């Protein structure tokens, strides 16, 4: 059975709420899901999962330092995340707050690791975004991303 990690940094609780919604969407498919704040993660923990979904509030159009620090430290495992699934989500205070650039920064890291990136064909294409507290639209996008990541992980597991 596929194992999915949802890791995030959250100062106000909005990104944490999004992480829980993504976990709900993934868990509904029957996969194992761990939701962990990035402050409780070590780089080697990333090796234990088939899929990694990472989220951050947007600071100056970029991910939070706490998440970037984990990814910077993950360089020692370069090549060992190859073929795993990656996805991202972000929150900000404003519509033009930099959500897409934050998500793209996370996805770039996953691509450099050789990971397979999962997006959304409708709505928030690069990954769910929330302006403040996740509303109905953002909540739906989060659950959909979780389900899509879980489905892709299951398909890859069958290919084995």
N, C-alpha and C positions, 0 to 999 in steps of 0.2 A: 504494500500500500504506500502511495506517495506521501512524502512528508513536506509540508510547506511551512516556511518561516515568514511571519509578518513582523518586521522590525521597524521602529519609528522613533522619532524624537518629538516630544510635544511639550510646549511650555504652558499653553492655555487649556489643553484638553481636547481641542478640535481635531488635531491629527490623531490622537489616541482613539477618539470616537470613530474616525475613518478606519483605523486599523481593525477595530472590533467588527465593523460592518463588513470589511473585506473577509475577515475570518468567518463570519456567519455565512457568506456566500460560498466560501470554499468548503466549510464543514458540512454544508447541506448536501454536498456530493459524496460524502463519506470518507474523505481523506483525513489524515492526521494534520492538525494545524497548531502551531505554537505562535503565540503573540508575545513579543518581548520588546520592552523599551531598549533602544540602542545602548543606553547606559549600563545595561546588564549583559551586554554581548562582548565576546572576545572574537577576534578574527577567525580563529580555528573553528568556532561554532558554525560558521557559514558552510563548512564542509559536510555537515550532517544533514543537509536538506536537499531535496530535489528541485525546489523552487524557493526563491527569495523575493518577497515583495517589500519594498522599502519606501517609507514616507517621511516627509519633513515639512515643517512650516517653511515659508519662503523668507529668507533674509537677504536683502539686496539682490534679489533675483536668483539666489543660490540656496543650496541645501544648508541646513544647520551644521555648525562645526562638529557637533557630536556625531552626526552620521558620516560626515566627510572623514573624520578621524578613523572610524572603523574601516572605511573603504581604503584609506591610505595605508593602514596597517595590513590590509588584506593582500597587498602586493607580494608578500612572501609566499602566498599560495597561488601565484599566477600560473594559470594552466590547469589548476585543480578544480576550478568552477566551470570549466569548459563543458558545454552541453546542458548545464542546468538552466532552469527558467528564471527570468528576471522580469519584474514589473515594478511600477512606481506610482506614487500618489503624493499630492501636496495640498497645503492649505495656505491661505494668506488673508490679510485684512481687506484687500481691495480687489476689484475685478482686474485691474492692470497691475496686480501685485507681484507678478513674476512666477506664477504657478507653472506655466509651460517650461520656462527656462530651468526651473528647479527640477522638474521631472526629467527633462532632457539631460541634465547633468548626471542624474542617477543612472539613467539608461546608458549614457556614454560609458560609465564605469562598467556596467554589466557587459556591454559589447566588447570592451577591451579584455574582459575576462573570458570572452568566448561564449557568453551565455546567450540563450534564445530569448528574445524579448517578446512579451505578450502585451498587445495593446487592445483597444476597443474600436470596432468598426463604426459604431454610432456614439454620438455624444462626445465625451472627453477622450479623444483618440489616443493620446500619449499615456493617459492614466487619469483617474478621477481627481478632480479639484474641488475644493470647498472654499467659499468666501465666508469666513467666520465659522459658526457652527454648521455642520453638514445639514443641508436642507433635504427635502424629498428627492430632488434631482441628484444631488451628490450621493445620497444614501443608496439610491438605486444603482448608480454607476459603480460604487464601491462593491456592493454585493455581486454585481455582474462581473467585475474584474476578478473577484475571488473565485467565482464559479468557473470562469474561463481559464484561469491559471490551473485550477484543480483538474479540469477536463484535459488540458494539454499535458499536464504531468502524468495523468493516467494513460494517455495515448503513447507518450514516450516510454513509459514503463512497460507497456505491452510490446513495444518494438525491441526493448531490452538489450 
